[in-house]
Each structure stands twice: as structure tokens, then as C-alpha cells.
Amino acid sequence: MIEQELMSFLTVLVVAIVVAGGISTLYALGLRLWAAGAVEVDEGTHLLPRLGSVVCFAACVAIVLFALWLMIPLFH
């Protein structure tokens, strides 16, 4: 009984750490790409980093919304 509760706790802990690290990494990468897109070396070269940053920010929003959907029973 206690082993099952401990394993459940460790599973939740590992998933929480991985997801928090993933969101932090995506957000930091989005900020870095946004800053890299601000420097315009050539005509139109800033578009690709800006697009990558928008994708990173959208992924962060999607992960947070999915987590809220999982936590709030009204949405089920």
C-alpha cells in the first residue's frame, strides 16, 4: 500500500518537474528567438526567428490550457 502511494507521488513529482522545465525552456527559447528576430540584417531575415518564437509561445499557451482543462472538472 505504501509503495503504491510512494510510486504515485514520485510519478507526479517527475511529471511536474519535466513539464515545468519544458514550459520554461519553451518560453526562454521564444524570448531568445524574438530578440534574434529584432535584428534585421537583410530584408526579410527576421521573419523566421519571429515565427519560431510565436510557435514557442503558442506551445506554452497550449500546455497551460491543457493543464487547466485537466484540473478543472467543469470542463470534462
N, C-alpha and C positions, 0 to 999 in steps of 0.2 A: 504494500500500500504506500509506504513512504517513498519507495524507489520510484514508483509511477508518478507521484507528485513532484519529486525532485527532477525527474526527466521532463515532465511538463514545464516546470519552471525554467529549466535550462533551455528548452526549446524556445520558449517565449523570449527569454533573455537574448539568445543568439539571433533570433529573427529581428528583434527590436534593434540590436546593435548594427546588424547588416543593413537594415532599411534606413536607419538614421545616418549611417555612413554613406549609403548610396545617395540619399537626398542631398546631403551636404556636399558630396562630390559633384553631383549634377549641378547644383546651384553655383558652386565655385567655378566649375567649367563654363557655365553660362555667363557668369560675370567676366571671366577671362576672355571668352570669345567676343563678348560685347565690346570690351575695351580694345581688343585687337581689330575689330571692325571699325573703330573710330578713326584709326589711322588710315588715311586714304593715300596709298602710294600711286596707284594707277586708276584710271577710270573704271569703276565697277568692281574693283577687287575687294571692297569692303562688304559686299553682299553675302558672300559665303560664310564668313565668321558670324555675321549678324543672324543669318538663317540658322546656323548651328546653335547660337545662343537662344534663339526663340524655341527651338526644338528641346533644348535642355530645360528651359523654364516651363514649357508645356508638359514635359515629363514630370517635373516636380509637382505641378498643379494636379496632374492626373493621379499621382501616387497619393497625395494628401486627400483628394476627393474620394479615392477608393478606400483609404483608411477610415475616413468619416463614414462612408457607406457601410463598412463592416462594423463600426462601433455603435451606430445609431439604429436601434431596432425598428424605428418608424419607417425606414426606407426599405425594409425587407418585405 
